[in-house]
Amino acid sequence: MKALEGVRILDFTHVQSGPTCTQLLAWFGADVIKVERPGIGDITRGQLRDLADADSLYFTMLNHNKRSITLDTKNERGKAVLAALIEQCDVMVENFAPGALDRMGFSWERIQELNPAMILASIKGFGPGPYADCKVYENVAQCTGGAASTTGFRDGVPLVTGAQIGDSGTGLHLCLGIVAALFQRTKSGRGQKVSVAMQDGVLNLCRVKMRDQQRLAHGPLKEYSQYGEGIPFGDTVPRAGNDSGGGQPGRILKCKGWETDPNAYIYFITQAPVWEAICDVIGEPDWKTNPDYATPEARLPRLNEVFERIEAWTSTREKFEAMEILNARDIPCGPILSMKELAEDASLRETGTVVEVEHPARGKYLSVGNPIKLSESPTDVVRSPLLGEHTEEILREVLQFDDQTVEELQKSGAIGAPRRLAAE
């Protein structure tokens, strides 16, 4: 059986942060019922479309293994259906604007009346405070959570990262909170509220920079390139380019072909225990005993010179060739892999990290699979649902509604007509 088999999730999320969370729960076997607006659905169904008559990849890659029901929650009969679903579900997940559930008539107190064991999980942009009502998107979260101020080069503007640490990162945090609340419920029998603010999630992922902020009070950050260049530190953590975030200095270095290939680079870490091996590889055996290079402390003010010499070696090797040579000597490194290289990586297909999915409207497409591997609960990636595809199925199976009731709900506008598969 699946790890979360028997758990039913009422998914009131949209765009990326919430759907990331509920997709993980679905991959672990939970029955995720995605509630969408009739005729419209999750806004990402139509965003960044590459095919005119198919749900976008933005939507499909965030909503695998779910069932879709369309429900008008402004319709009184629609509200009654929602109330019935709350009674039958274990977890309700939402990422509405603050106060939206209350305005719908489903405050936390009302939800508890309907189902005292219900877990209400929410993602917001900010926690309580002066910005609680502010709207937040991915890049806003990166900027307000400390990531952007510490990303980029010292003489450049702050930068956001392509990794969706604001949206998907917060969704991962919320998923853990839900699983923890489900476990606690096995002992207490009670539901509870679980909340994660995007600012908080990003800051949690930037903890090493908060570490460095405190270290600054006791002297310069010696592993930063800035120290070796003799540039004074200010009162806040600077942008450090591609320096390592740990105590072992690291850089991105050119490899053979960098002039025409934007990804012909490798990340190289000068880990102290393998310094002698590094010296042998790059052809500087004297550096093993030279007092200017022999110890980590001696190398810190000379990091630019050290990495320039290492780059003179890496630039004569293809990145995978360099990785093979370095790994044979336990020298930590990693090639810069493009999205194309990752999509074509056979080993990632074999582990289910990258999967090929068949969709009735768009054909085959690639998606990421579950990054968390459980030996007793393998993940099957099932295509995302069409808008309202499972409306009638959910009403009959979960709520035990008969045909007449379903028909009356359709006539009242409480539910939408499902999008049918071509074969139907």
TORKOL-4160 file (C-alpha; in steps of 0.2 Angstrom, whole numbers, padded with zeros to 4 digits, m for minus):
424
<pt num="1" X="0000" Y="0000" Z="0000"/>
<pt num="2" X="0005" Y="0018" Z="m0002"/>
<pt num="3" X="0012" Y="0028" Z="0013"/>
<pt num="4" X="m0003" Y="0040" Z="0014"/>
<pt num="5" X="m0017" Y="0028" Z="0007"/>
<pt num="6" X="m0033" Y="0031" Z="0015"/>
<pt num="7" X="m0029" Y="0050" Z="0018"/>
<pt num="8" X="m0041" Y="0061" Z="0009"/>
<pt num="9" X="m0035" Y="0079" Z="0004"/>
<pt num="10" X="m0047" Y="0093" Z="0000"/>
<pt num="11" X="m0036" Y="0104" Z="m0012"/>
<pt num="12" X="m0041" Y="0122" Z="m0012"/>
<pt num="13" X="m0024" Y="0127" Z="m0019"/>
<pt num="14" X="m0019" Y="0135" Z="m0035"/>
<pt num="15" X="m0003" Y="0141" Z="m0045"/>
<pt num="16" X="0013" Y="0133" Z="m0038"/>
<pt num="17" X="0016" Y="0133" Z="m0019"/>
<pt num="18" X="0000" Y="0124" Z="m0014"/>
<pt num="19" X="m0001" Y="0112" Z="m0029"/>
<pt num="20" X="0017" Y="0107" Z="m0025"/>
<pt num="21" X="0012" Y="0102" Z="m0008"/>
<pt num="22" X="m0003" Y="0092" Z="m0013"/>
<pt num="23" X="0005" Y="0084" Z="m0027"/>
<pt num="24" X="0018" Y="0077" Z="m0015"/>
<pt num="25" X="0004" Y="0070" Z="m0004"/>
<pt num="26" X="m0004" Y="0063" Z="m0020"/>
<pt num="27" X="0012" Y="0054" Z="m0025"/>
<pt num="28" X="0013" Y="0046" Z="m0007"/>
<pt num="29" X="m0005" Y="0039" Z="m0010"/>
<pt num="30" X="m0017" Y="0052" Z="m0003"/>
<pt num="31" X="m0033" Y="0054" Z="m0012"/>
<pt num="32" X="m0031" Y="0073" Z="m0017"/>
<pt num="33" X="m0048" Y="0081" Z="m0023"/>
<pt num="34" X="m0043" Y="0097" Z="m0032"/>
<pt num="35" X="m0058" Y="0110" Z="m0031"/>
<pt num="36" X="m0058" Y="0122" Z="m0046"/>
<pt num="37" X="m0070" Y="0135" Z="m0052"/>
<pt num="38" X="m0082" Y="0129" Z="m0065"/>
<pt num="39" X="m0077" Y="0134" Z="m0083"/>
<pt num="40" X="m0060" Y="0142" Z="m0077"/>
<pt num="41" X="m0051" Y="0131" Z="m0065"/>
<pt num="42" X="m0033" Y="0134" Z="m0059"/>
<pt num="43" X="m0027" Y="0149" Z="m0067"/>
<pt num="44" X="m0011" Y="0140" Z="m0073"/>
<pt num="45" X="m0021" Y="0128" Z="m0084"/>
<pt num="46" X="m0020" Y="0143" Z="m0097"/>
<pt num="47" X="m0004" Y="0151" Z="m0092"/>
<pt num="48" X="0012" Y="0149" Z="m0103"/>
<pt num="49" X="0003" Y="0137" Z="m0115"/>
<pt num="50" X="0013" Y="0129" Z="m0128"/>
<pt num="51" X="m0002" Y="0120" Z="m0136"/>
<pt num="52" X="m0018" Y="0130" Z="m0139"/>
<pt num="53" X="m0030" Y="0116" Z="m0134"/>
<pt num="54" X="m0021" Y="0108" Z="m0120"/>
<pt num="55" X="m0018" Y="0112" Z="m0101"/>
<pt num="56" X="m0001" Y="0121" Z="m0100"/>
<pt num="57" X="0014" Y="0111" Z="m0094"/>
<pt num="58" X="0014" Y="0123" Z="m0079"/>
<pt num="59" X="m0002" Y="0115" Z="m0073"/>
<pt num="60" X="0001" Y="0097" Z="m0078"/>
<pt num="61" X="0018" Y="0096" Z="m0069"/>
<pt num="62" X="0010" Y="0102" Z="m0053"/>
<pt num="63" X="m0006" Y="0092" Z="m0052"/>
<pt num="64" X="m0002" Y="0074" Z="m0055"/>
<pt num="65" X="m0011" Y="0060" Z="m0047"/>
<pt num="66" X="m0026" Y="0071" Z="m0042"/>
<pt num="67" X="m0044" Y="0071" Z="m0045"/>
<pt num="68" X="m0053" Y="0087" Z="m0051"/>
<pt num="69" X="m0070" Y="0093" Z="m0046"/>
<pt num="70" X="m0078" Y="0110" Z="m0051"/>
<pt num="71" X="m0088" Y="0118" Z="m0038"/>
<pt num="72" X="m0096" Y="0136" Z="m0037"/>
<pt num="73" X="m0093" Y="0140" Z="m0018"/>
<pt num="74" X="m0103" Y="0156" Z="m0021"/>
<pt num="75" X="m0118" Y="0145" Z="m0025"/>
<pt num="76" X="m0128" Y="0140" Z="m0009"/>
<pt num="77" X="m0129" Y="0122" Z="m0015"/>
<pt num="78" X="m0111" Y="0123" Z="m0020"/>
<pt num="79" X="m0107" Y="0128" Z="m0002"/>
<pt num="80" X="m0117" Y="0113" Z="0005"/>
<pt num="81" X="m0107" Y="0102" Z="m0006"/>
<pt num="82" X="m0091" Y="0109" Z="0001"/>
<pt num="83" X="m0097" Y="0107" Z="0018"/>
<pt num="84" X="m0101" Y="0089" Z="0015"/>
<pt num="85" X="m0083" Y="0087" Z="0008"/>
<pt num="86" X="m0075" Y="0094" Z="0023"/>
<pt num="87" X="m0084" Y="0082" Z="0034"/>
<pt num="88" X="m0077" Y="0067" Z="0023"/>
<pt num="89" X="m0059" Y="0074" Z="0021"/>
<pt num="90" X="m0044" Y="0073" Z="0033"/>
<pt num="91" X="m0035" Y="0088" Z="0027"/>
<pt num="92" X="m0039" Y="0105" Z="0018"/>
<pt num="93" X="m0025" Y="0114" Z="0010"/>
<pt num="94" X="m0027" Y="0132" Z="0004"/>
<pt num="95" X="m0016" Y="0146" Z="m0002"/>
<pt num="96" X="m0030" Y="0160" Z="m0004"/>
<pt num="97" X="m0027" Y="0178" Z="0001"/>
<pt num="98" X="m0029" Y="0181" Z="0020"/>
<pt num="99" X="m0047" Y="0180" Z="0026"/>
<pt num="100" X="m0054" Y="0172" Z="0010"/>
<pt num="101" X="m0060" Y="0156" Z="0019"/>
<pt num="102" X="m0069" Y="0167" Z="0032"/>
<pt num="103" X="m0078" Y="0177" Z="0018"/>
<pt num="104" X="m0083" Y="0161" Z="0010"/>
<pt num="105" X="m0091" Y="0156" Z="0026"/>
<pt num="106" X="m0079" Y="0143" Z="0031"/>
<pt num="107" X="m0069" Y="0150" Z="0046"/>
<pt num="108" X="m0058" Y="0138" Z="0056"/>
<pt num="109" X="m0072" Y="0138" Z="0069"/>
<pt num="110" X="m0085" Y="0132" Z="0056"/>
<pt num="111" X="m0073" Y="0119" Z="0049"/>
<pt num="112" X="m0070" Y="0112" Z="0066"/>
<pt num="113" X="m0089" Y="0111" Z="0069"/>
<pt num="114" X="m0090" Y="0101" Z="0053"/>
<pt num="115" X="m0075" Y="0090" Z="0056"/>
<pt num="116" X="m0066" Y="0091" Z="0073"/>
<pt num="117" X="m0052" Y="0080" Z="0066"/>
<pt num="118" X="m0049" Y="0091" Z="0050"/>
<pt num="119" X="m0032" Y="0098" Z="0048"/>
<pt num="120" X="m0032" Y="0115" Z="0039"/>
<pt num="121" X="m0015" Y="0119" Z="0030"/>
<pt num="122" X="m0012" Y="0136" Z="0023"/>
<pt num="123" X="0002" Y="0145" Z="0014"/>
<pt num="124" X="0003" Y="0164" Z="0015"/>
<pt num="125" X="0015" Y="0176" Z="0009"/>
<pt num="126" X="0020" Y="0183" Z="0026"/>
<pt num="127" X="0016" Y="0178" Z="0044"/>
<pt num="128" X="0008" Y="0190" Z="0056"/>
<pt num="129" X="0015" Y="0207" Z="0056"/>
<pt num="130" X="0015" Y="0223" Z="0045"/>
<pt num="131" X="0015" Y="0213" Z="0029"/>
<pt num="132" X="0002" Y="0200" Z="0033"/>
<pt num="133" X="m0010" Y="0206" Z="0019"/>
<pt num="134" X="0003" Y="0209" Z="0005"/>
<pt num="135" X="0002" Y="0198" Z="m0010"/>
<pt num="136" X="0017" Y="0188" Z="m0013"/>
<pt num="137" X="0024" Y="0178" Z="m0028"/>
<pt num="138" X="0040" Y="0168" Z="m0031"/>
<pt num="139" X="0052" Y="0182" Z="m0033"/>
<pt num="140" X="0045" Y="0193" Z="m0020"/>
<pt num="141" X="0047" Y="0179" Z="m0008"/>
<pt num="142" X="0065" Y="0177" Z="m0013"/>
<pt num="143" X="0068" Y="0195" Z="m0010"/>
<pt num="144" X="0059" Y="0197" Z="0007"/>
<pt num="145" X="0066" Y="0180" Z="0013"/>
<pt num="146" X="0085" Y="0185" Z="0011"/>
<pt num="147" X="0089" Y="0175" Z="m0004"/>
<pt num="148" X="0091" Y="0189" Z="m0017"/>
<pt num="149" X="0102" Y="0201" Z="m0006"/>
<pt num="150" X="0115" Y="0187" Z="m0004"/>
<pt num="151" X="0114" Y="0181" Z="m0022"/>
<pt num="152" X="0124" Y="0188" Z="m0037"/>
<pt num="153" X="0141" Y="0196" Z="m0037"/>
<pt num="154" X="0147" Y="0209" Z="m0025"/>
<pt num="155" X="0147" Y="0223" Z="m0038"/>
<pt num="156" X="0130" Y="0219" Z="m0046"/>
<pt num="157" X="0112" Y="0220" Z="m0042"/>
<pt num="158" X="0103" Y="0207" Z="m0031"/>
<pt num="159" X="0098" Y="0192" Z="m0041"/>
<pt num="160" X="0084" Y="0179" Z="m0039"/>
<pt num="161" X="0087" Y="0160" Z="m0042"/>
<pt num="162" X="0079" Y="0149" Z="m0055"/>
<pt num="163" X="0075" Y="0137" Z="m0041"/>
<pt num="164" X="0058" Y="0140" Z="m0035"/>
<pt num="165" X="0062" Y="0141" Z="m0017"/>
<pt num="166" X="0048" Y="0153" Z="m0013"/>
<pt num="167" X="0034" Y="0143" Z="m0021"/>
<pt num="168" X="0039" Y="0125" Z="m0022"/>
<pt num="169" X="0051" Y="0127" Z="m0007"/>
<pt num="170" X="0036" Y="0133" Z="0004"/>
<pt num="171" X="0025" Y="0119" Z="m0003"/>
<pt num="172" X="0038" Y="0106" Z="0003"/>
<pt num="173" X="0038" Y="0114" Z="0021"/>
<pt num="174" X="0019" Y="0113" Z="0021"/>
<pt num="175" X="0019" Y="0095" Z="0016"/>
<pt num="176" X="0030" Y="0091" Z="0031"/>
<pt num="177" X="0019" Y="0101" Z="0042"/>
<pt num="178" X="0004" Y="0091" Z="0036"/>
<pt num="179" X="0012" Y="0074" Z="0038"/>
<pt num="180" X="0017" Y="0079" Z="0056"/>
<pt num="181" X="m0001" Y="0085" Z="0060"/>
<pt num="182" X="m0008" Y="0068" Z="0053"/>
<pt num="183" X="0004" Y="0059" Z="0065"/>
<pt num="184" X="0000" Y="0069" Z="0080"/>
<pt num="185" X="m0019" Y="0066" Z="0076"/>
<pt num="186" X="m0016" Y="0047" Z="0078"/>
<pt num="187" X="m0013" Y="0051" Z="0096"/>
<pt num="188" X="m0024" Y="0066" Z="0100"/>
<pt num="189" X="m0038" Y="0063" Z="0088"/>
<pt num="190" X="m0039" Y="0081" Z="0085"/>
<pt num="191" X="m0036" Y="0092" Z="0070"/>
<pt num="192" X="m0026" Y="0108" Z="0070"/>
<pt num="193" X="m0020" Y="0122" Z="0059"/>
<pt num="194" X="m0004" Y="0121" Z="0050"/>
<pt num="195" X="0003" Y="0137" Z="0042"/>
<pt num="196" X="0019" Y="0141" Z="0032"/>
<pt num="197" X="0023" Y="0159" Z="0026"/>
<pt num="198" X="0033" Y="0160" Z="0010"/>
<pt num="199" X="0045" Y="0173" Z="0018"/>
<pt num="200" X="0048" Y="0161" Z="0032"/>
<pt num="201" X="0051" Y="0146" Z="0021"/>
<pt num="202" X="0064" Y="0156" Z="0010"/>
<pt num="203" X="0073" Y="0162" Z="0026"/>
<pt num="204" X="0074" Y="0144" Z="0032"/>
<pt num="205" X="0083" Y="0139" Z="0016"/>
<pt num="206" X="0095" Y="0154" Z="0019"/>
<pt num="207" X="0100" Y="0149" Z="0036"/>
<pt num="208" X="0119" Y="0149" Z="0032"/>
<pt num="209" X="0118" Y="0167" Z="0027"/>
<pt num="210" X="0110" Y="0171" Z="0044"/>
<pt num="211" X="0124" Y="0161" Z="0051"/>
<pt num="212" X="0136" Y="0173" Z="0042"/>
<pt num="213" X="0127" Y="0188" Z="0047"/>
<pt num="214" X="0131" Y="0184" Z="0065"/>
<pt num="215" X="0149" Y="0179" Z="0061"/>
<pt num="216" X="0152" Y="0196" Z="0054"/>
<pt num="217" X="0151" Y="0204" Z="0072"/>
<pt num="218" X="0167" Y="0194" Z="0076"/>
<pt num="219" X="0178" Y="0198" Z="0060"/>
<pt num="220" X="0178" Y="0196" Z="0041"/>
<pt num="221" X="0171" Y="0181" Z="0032"/>
<pt num="222" X="0188" Y="0174" Z="0027"/>
<pt num="223" X="0181" Y="0160" Z="0015"/>
<pt num="224" X="0173" Y="0174" Z="0004"/>
<pt num="225" X="0183" Y="0180" Z="m0011"/>
<pt num="226" X="0181" Y="0197" Z="m0005"/>
<pt num="227" X="0193" Y="0194" Z="0010"/>
<pt num="228" X="0206" Y="0188" Z="m0002"/>
<pt num="229" X="0204" Y="0203" Z="m0012"/>
<pt num="230" X="0207" Y="0215" Z="0003"/>
<pt num="231" X="0190" Y="0223" Z="0001"/>
<pt num="232" X="0182" Y="0227" Z="0018"/>
<pt num="233" X="0166" Y="0220" Z="0024"/>
<pt num="234" X="0151" Y="0230" Z="0028"/>
<pt num="235" X="0138" Y="0227" Z="0041"/>
<pt num="236" X="0128" Y="0214" Z="0031"/>
<pt num="237" X="0131" Y="0198" Z="0022"/>
<pt num="238" X="0137" Y="0203" Z="0005"/>
<pt num="239" X="0134" Y="0194" Z="m0012"/>
<pt num="240" X="0147" Y="0181" Z="m0014"/>
<pt num="241" X="0146" Y="0176" Z="m0032"/>
<pt num="242" X="0149" Y="0157" Z="m0034"/>
<pt num="243" X="0159" Y="0156" Z="m0018"/>
<pt num="244" X="0154" Y="0140" Z="m0007"/>
<pt num="245" X="0141" Y="0143" Z="0006"/>
<pt num="246" X="0151" Y="0131" Z="0018"/>
<pt num="247" X="0168" Y="0132" Z="0025"/>
<pt num="248" X="0177" Y="0124" Z="0010"/>
<pt num="249" X="0181" Y="0137" Z="m0004"/>
<pt num="250" X="0172" Y="0133" Z="m0020"/>
<pt num="251" X="0170" Y="0141" Z="m0037"/>
<pt num="252" X="0162" Y="0138" Z="m0054"/>
<pt num="253" X="0177" Y="0136" Z="m0067"/>
<pt num="254" X="0178" Y="0136" Z="m0086"/>
<pt num="255" X="0179" Y="0119" Z="m0095"/>
<pt num="256" X="0184" Y="0115" Z="m0113"/>
<pt num="257" X="0172" Y="0123" Z="m0125"/>
<pt num="258" X="0166" Y="0137" Z="m0113"/>
<pt num="259" X="0167" Y="0149" Z="m0127"/>
<pt num="260" X="0152" Y="0142" Z="m0137"/>
<pt num="261" X="0144" Y="0132" Z="m0123"/>
<pt num="262" X="0136" Y="0142" Z="m0109"/>
<pt num="263" X="0136" Y="0127" Z="m0098"/>
<pt num="264" X="0154" Y="0121" Z="m0101"/>
<pt num="265" X="0158" Y="0124" Z="m0082"/>
<pt num="266" X="0161" Y="0114" Z="m0067"/>
<pt num="267" X="0160" Y="0118" Z="m0048"/>
<pt num="268" X="0176" Y="0114" Z="m0040"/>
<pt num="269" X="0178" Y="0113" Z="m0021"/>
<pt num="270" X="0196" Y="0115" Z="m0013"/>
<pt num="271" X="0192" Y="0103" Z="0001"/>
<pt num="272" X="0207" Y="0103" Z="0014"/>
<pt num="273" X="0208" Y="0084" Z="0015"/>
<pt num="274" X="0211" Y="0082" Z="m0003"/>
<pt num="275" X="0223" Y="0097" Z="m0006"/>
<pt num="276" X="0238" Y="0086" Z="m0010"/>
<pt num="277" X="0227" Y="0077" Z="m0023"/>
<pt num="278" X="0222" Y="0094" Z="m0031"/>
<pt num="279" X="0240" Y="0099" Z="m0032"/>
<pt num="280" X="0245" Y="0083" Z="m0041"/>
<pt num="281" X="0230" Y="0085" Z="m0053"/>
<pt num="282" X="0234" Y="0103" Z="m0058"/>
<pt num="283" X="0253" Y="0100" Z="m0059"/>
<pt num="284" X="0258" Y="0110" Z="m0044"/>
<pt num="285" X="0266" Y="0097" Z="m0032"/>
<pt num="286" X="0276" Y="0111" Z="m0024"/>
<pt num="287" X="0260" Y="0119" Z="m0017"/>
<pt num="288" X="0259" Y="0104" Z="m0005"/>
<pt num="289" X="0273" Y="0110" Z="0005"/>
<pt num="290" X="0274" Y="0129" Z="0001"/>
<pt num="291" X="0269" Y="0138" Z="0016"/>
<pt num="292" X="0259" Y="0150" Z="0006"/>
<pt num="293" X="0248" Y="0136" Z="0000"/>
<pt num="294" X="0250" Y="0121" Z="0011"/>
<pt num="295" X="0236" Y="0126" Z="0024"/>
<pt num="296" X="0218" Y="0132" Z="0022"/>
<pt num="297" X="0222" Y="0147" Z="0032"/>
<pt num="298" X="0237" Y="0152" Z="0021"/>
<pt num="299" X="0227" Y="0149" Z="0005"/>
<pt num="300" X="0212" Y="0161" Z="0010"/>
<pt num="301" X="0220" Y="0177" Z="0005"/>
<pt num="302" X="0226" Y="0169" Z="m0011"/>
<pt num="303" X="0210" Y="0160" Z="m0017"/>
<pt num="304" X="0209" Y="0170" Z="m0033"/>
<pt num="305" X="0226" Y="0164" Z="m0038"/>
<pt num="306" X="0222" Y="0146" Z="m0033"/>
<pt num="307" X="0206" Y="0145" Z="m0043"/>
<pt num="308" X="0214" Y="0154" Z="m0058"/>
<pt num="309" X="0227" Y="0140" Z="m0058"/>
<pt num="310" X="0214" Y="0126" Z="m0056"/>
<pt num="311" X="0204" Y="0134" Z="m0070"/>
<pt num="312" X="0219" Y="0134" Z="m0081"/>
<pt num="313" X="0218" Y="0115" Z="m0079"/>
<pt num="314" X="0199" Y="0113" Z="m0080"/>
<pt num="315" X="0198" Y="0123" Z="m0096"/>
<pt num="316" X="0208" Y="0110" Z="m0105"/>
<pt num="317" X="0196" Y="0096" Z="m0101"/>
<pt num="318" X="0178" Y="0093" Z="m0105"/>
<pt num="319" X="0167" Y="0095" Z="m0090"/>
<pt num="320" X="0163" Y="0076" Z="m0089"/>
<pt num="321" X="0181" Y="0072" Z="m0092"/>
<pt num="322" X="0186" Y="0083" Z="m0078"/>
<pt num="323" X="0173" Y="0076" Z="m0066"/>
<pt num="324" X="0179" Y="0058" Z="m0069"/>
<pt num="325" X="0197" Y="0063" Z="m0066"/>
<pt num="326" X="0193" Y="0073" Z="m0050"/>
<pt num="327" X="0180" Y="0060" Z="m0043"/>
<pt num="328" X="0193" Y="0046" Z="m0045"/>
<pt num="329" X="0203" Y="0056" Z="m0032"/>
<pt num="330" X="0188" Y="0060" Z="m0021"/>
<pt num="331" X="0190" Y="0079" Z="m0025"/>
<pt num="332" X="0172" Y="0086" Z="m0024"/>
<pt num="333" X="0165" Y="0094" Z="m0040"/>
<pt num="334" X="0150" Y="0094" Z="m0051"/>
<pt num="335" X="0147" Y="0099" Z="m0069"/>
<pt num="336" X="0135" Y="0112" Z="m0073"/>
<pt num="337" X="0120" Y="0102" Z="m0081"/>
<pt num="338" X="0108" Y="0111" Z="m0092"/>
<pt num="339" X="0089" Y="0107" Z="m0093"/>
<pt num="340" X="0092" Y="0098" Z="m0109"/>
<pt num="341" X="0106" Y="0087" Z="m0101"/>
<pt num="342" X="0095" Y="0083" Z="m0086"/>
<pt num="343" X="0080" Y="0079" Z="m0098"/>
<pt num="344" X="0090" Y="0067" Z="m0107"/>
<pt num="345" X="0099" Y="0059" Z="m0092"/>
<pt num="346" X="0095" Y="0040" Z="m0093"/>
<pt num="347" X="0099" Y="0037" Z="m0075"/>
<pt num="348" X="0086" Y="0050" Z="m0069"/>
<pt num="349" X="0073" Y="0041" Z="m0080"/>
<pt num="350" X="0078" Y="0025" Z="m0071"/>
<pt num="351" X="0076" Y="0032" Z="m0054"/>
<pt num="352" X="0059" Y="0041" Z="m0058"/>
<pt num="353" X="0067" Y="0058" Z="m0055"/>
<pt num="354" X="0062" Y="0062" Z="m0073"/>
<pt num="355" X="0046" Y="0054" Z="m0080"/>
<pt num="356" X="0037" Y="0053" Z="m0096"/>
<pt num="357" X="0018" Y="0055" Z="m0095"/>
<pt num="358" X="0005" Y="0052" Z="m0107"/>
<pt num="359" X="m0009" Y="0066" Z="m0108"/>
<pt num="360" X="m0025" Y="0064" Z="m0118"/>
<pt num="361" X="m0024" Y="0082" Z="m0125"/>
<pt num="362" X="m0005" Y="0085" Z="m0126"/>
<pt num="363" X="0002" Y="0068" Z="m0129"/>
<pt num="364" X="0018" Y="0064" Z="m0121"/>
<pt num="365" X="0028" Y="0076" Z="m0110"/>
<pt num="366" X="0042" Y="0076" Z="m0097"/>
<pt num="367" X="0040" Y="0080" Z="m0079"/>
<pt num="368" X="0049" Y="0079" Z="m0063"/>
<pt num="369" X="0044" Y="0064" Z="m0053"/>
<pt num="370" X="0044" Y="0062" Z="m0034"/>
<pt num="371" X="0061" Y="0067" Z="m0027"/>
<pt num="372" X="0058" Y="0057" Z="m0011"/>
<pt num="373" X="0060" Y="0038" Z="m0013"/>
<pt num="374" X="0052" Y="0026" Z="m0001"/>
<pt num="375" X="0057" Y="0008" Z="m0003"/>
<pt num="376" X="0039" Y="0002" Z="0002"/>
<pt num="377" X="0029" Y="0015" Z="m0007"/>
<pt num="378" X="0035" Y="0018" Z="m0024"/>
<pt num="379" X="0027" Y="0033" Z="m0034"/>
<pt num="380" X="0017" Y="0031" Z="m0049"/>
<pt num="381" X="0015" Y="0047" Z="m0058"/>
<pt num="382" X="m0002" Y="0049" Z="m0066"/>
<pt num="383" X="m0007" Y="0063" Z="m0078"/>
<pt num="384" X="m0015" Y="0078" Z="m0071"/>
<pt num="385" X="m0034" Y="0079" Z="m0072"/>
<pt num="386" X="m0044" Y="0088" Z="m0085"/>
<pt num="387" X="m0055" Y="0102" Z="m0078"/>
<pt num="388" X="m0069" Y="0094" Z="m0068"/>
<pt num="389" X="m0065" Y="0077" Z="m0074"/>
<pt num="390" X="m0070" Y="0068" Z="m0058"/>
<pt num="391" X="m0084" Y="0079" Z="m0052"/>
<pt num="392" X="m0098" Y="0066" Z="m0054"/>
<pt num="393" X="m0086" Y="0052" Z="m0048"/>
<pt num="394" X="m0082" Y="0061" Z="m0032"/>
<pt num="395" X="m0100" Y="0066" Z="m0028"/>
<pt num="396" X="m0106" Y="0048" Z="m0030"/>
<pt num="397" X="m0091" Y="0039" Z="m0022"/>
<pt num="398" X="m0086" Y="0051" Z="m0008"/>
<pt num="399" X="m0103" Y="0059" Z="m0004"/>
<pt num="400" X="m0114" Y="0045" Z="m0009"/>
<pt num="401" X="m0125" Y="0056" Z="m0020"/>
<pt num="402" X="m0137" Y="0048" Z="m0031"/>
<pt num="403" X="m0140" Y="0052" Z="m0050"/>
<pt num="404" X="m0155" Y="0064" Z="m0046"/>
<pt num="405" X="m0145" Y="0074" Z="m0034"/>
<pt num="406" X="m0130" Y="0076" Z="m0046"/>
<pt num="407" X="m0142" Y="0081" Z="m0059"/>
<pt num="408" X="m0150" Y="0094" Z="m0048"/>
<pt num="409" X="m0133" Y="0101" Z="m0043"/>
<pt num="410" X="m0128" Y="0103" Z="m0062"/>
<pt num="411" X="m0145" Y="0112" Z="m0066"/>
<pt num="412" X="m0142" Y="0124" Z="m0051"/>
<pt num="413" X="m0125" Y="0129" Z="m0057"/>
<pt num="414" X="m0117" Y="0122" Z="m0041"/>
<pt num="415" X="m0105" Y="0111" Z="m0051"/>
<pt num="416" X="m0098" Y="0113" Z="m0068"/>
<pt num="417" X="m0099" Y="0101" Z="m0083"/>
<pt num="418" X="m0083" Y="0091" Z="m0084"/>
<pt num="419" X="m0072" Y="0091" Z="m0099"/>
<pt num="420" X="m0073" Y="0075" Z="m0107"/>
<pt num="421" X="m0059" Y="0064" Z="m0115"/>
<pt num="422" X="m0060" Y="0063" Z="m0133"/>
<pt num="423" X="m0064" Y="0044" Z="m0132"/>
<pt num="424" X="m0080" Y="0048" Z="m0122"/>
